[in-house]
Every structure is written in structure tokens, then in C-alpha cells.
Amino acid sequence: MKEKACILIADDSMDNCTMMTALLGHVGYAVETARTAAAALRLAQDKECDLYVMDSYFTDARGTDLCRQIRALDPLAPVIFYSTAYGEAEAEAALQAGADAYIVKPDIDGLLRTIARLLDKAGEGADPALFRLS
């Protein structure tokens, strides 16, 4: 039997980390969380994750800096920005830093569809039907 795909959630909000852990765990993923960029980078170095979801801003760094550091460690794993920062410049900066997608909170359906699509593309076999909330 295939191991659960591991998703690292990097968000400075404890509430967001808790919600994402419950939601993604419910649909069958192993979830790691970090509330600072430094903690996320340590987890990325210590544990091989299949996908990264990160916020745009942390108390200790910008999400684009974290994205570049994760890309240096793992150039193939998908990276999704999931942030309240909305604007073309924010999304463009994230994509230039190496992100595969930029989704504005609170678009949970869009986030779940994007996770499923990117994991499927990466060969992790995500079942998009698992991500339908309605």
C-alpha cells in the first residue's frame, strides 16, 4: 500500500495550521505544520514532503524567500502560495520565486483542487474526488 503523501503547511496562524491539518488529514494526507519560515525550512530539510503550502508573510521572512530556499532543497515538489495578500504583483513574485500556484484565502475549494491536480501531476496519485466539499 502506498504511503500517504506528505504536505507541509507553512502559515504563521495557528488557526490556519489547525484547520489545514484537520481538512487534509481527513482526506488522507500526512500533514506537517510550521508557523515560521525557519521552522518550515528545518522541516523541509529533515522530512521529504510531497507538496508545500505557504503563506506570503511570516514574522521572520517573506514567503518568496522561503519558496526559493525550498526550491533549492527540492526543485520538483509542488509549491502553492495560499495567502490573504491579493494582487497581481504578489502572485507574480510568488511564481517568479518558484511557486506552482497562488491562491487567495479563503478559497478552500480552489486550494483543494490545486493540491489534487499538482500531486497527480507529480505522480502522487491524488484522487480529485476526495477534495469535493459539496
N, C-alpha and C positions, 0 to 999 in steps of 0.2 A: 504494500500500500504506500502511495506517495505521501511524503511529509507535507504538512501544512505550509503554504507559502508564508514567509515572514514579512511583515510590513512594519517599518519604523515610522512612528508618528513623532514629529518634532514640532512642538507648539508650546508657547510659554503659558498657556492657560490650562490649569489643572482640569477644569470642567471639560474643555475640548478633548484633552487626553483621555479622560474617563469615558466620555461619550463615544469617542472613536474606538477605544478598546472594547467596549460593550458591543457596539454595532459590528465591527469587523470580526470580533471573536464569535459573535452569534452566527455569522455566515461562514465560519470555518477557517479563519486565518489566525496565525500566531501573531500577536501584536506586541511590539516593544514601544515604549514611550520615553521621550526626553523633553525637559522643559527649558533647556538652554542649548545653544549651539554647541558648546563644548561637550556637554553630555551626549548629544546626538552624534558628534564626531567620534567620541570614545566608543559608543555602541556600534557605530558603523565599522570601526577598526576591529572590534572584538567579536562581532557576530555578523555573519553573512546574511544580509537581508535581501529579499527579492524585489522590494519596492520601497520607496521613501516618499512620505507625505510631509511637507513642511510649510510653516508659516513664513511670512515675509520678514518679520522683525522679531528679534529676541533681545533680552536685556544685555547680552554680551556680543552680539554680532547681527549682521544683516543675513537674511535667508539666502541672498545671492552668493555671499561668501561661503556659507555652509554648503550650498549646492556645488560650488566649484571644488571644495575640499572633498566632498563625497564623490564627485565625478573623478577626481584624481585617484581615489581608492577603488572605485567600482564604476568604470566607464559604461557598463552595459545595463545596469539595473535602472528601471524607470524611476523618474523623479517627478512628483506632482507638487506644485505650489497650491495650497489651499488657504486663502487669506482674505481678510476683510479689505485689504488695500486694493482699491479698484481704480483702474486706469490703464490706458494703452502703454504708457511708459513703464509701469510696474510689471505688466505682463511681458513686455519686450525685454526688460532687464532680466527677468527670470528665465526666459527662453534662451537669451544670449549666454547666461551662466550655465546652461546645460539642462534645464528642465524640459520635460516632455509635454507638460500641460500646465496651465494656470487656470484655476477655478476659484471663483469668488464665493466666499461664505455668505449665506448658509446653503448653497446648492448641493445638498446631500445626494440627490439623485444623479446629478452630473458627476460628482466625485465617485460614486459607486460604479457608474457606467465606465468612467475613465479608468478606474482601478482594474475592472474586469477586462477591458479592452487591452490595456498595457500589459497585464500579466499574461493574457492569452497570446499576445504578440511576442512576449518574451519566452513563451513556451511553458508557462507555469500552469496552464490548463484551467484558468478561472472559468467558472460557469456563469455567464451573464444573468441567467435566470435567478441565481441566488441573490442578486442585487436589486431585484424589483421590490420596492417598498409597498406598492399598491396592490 
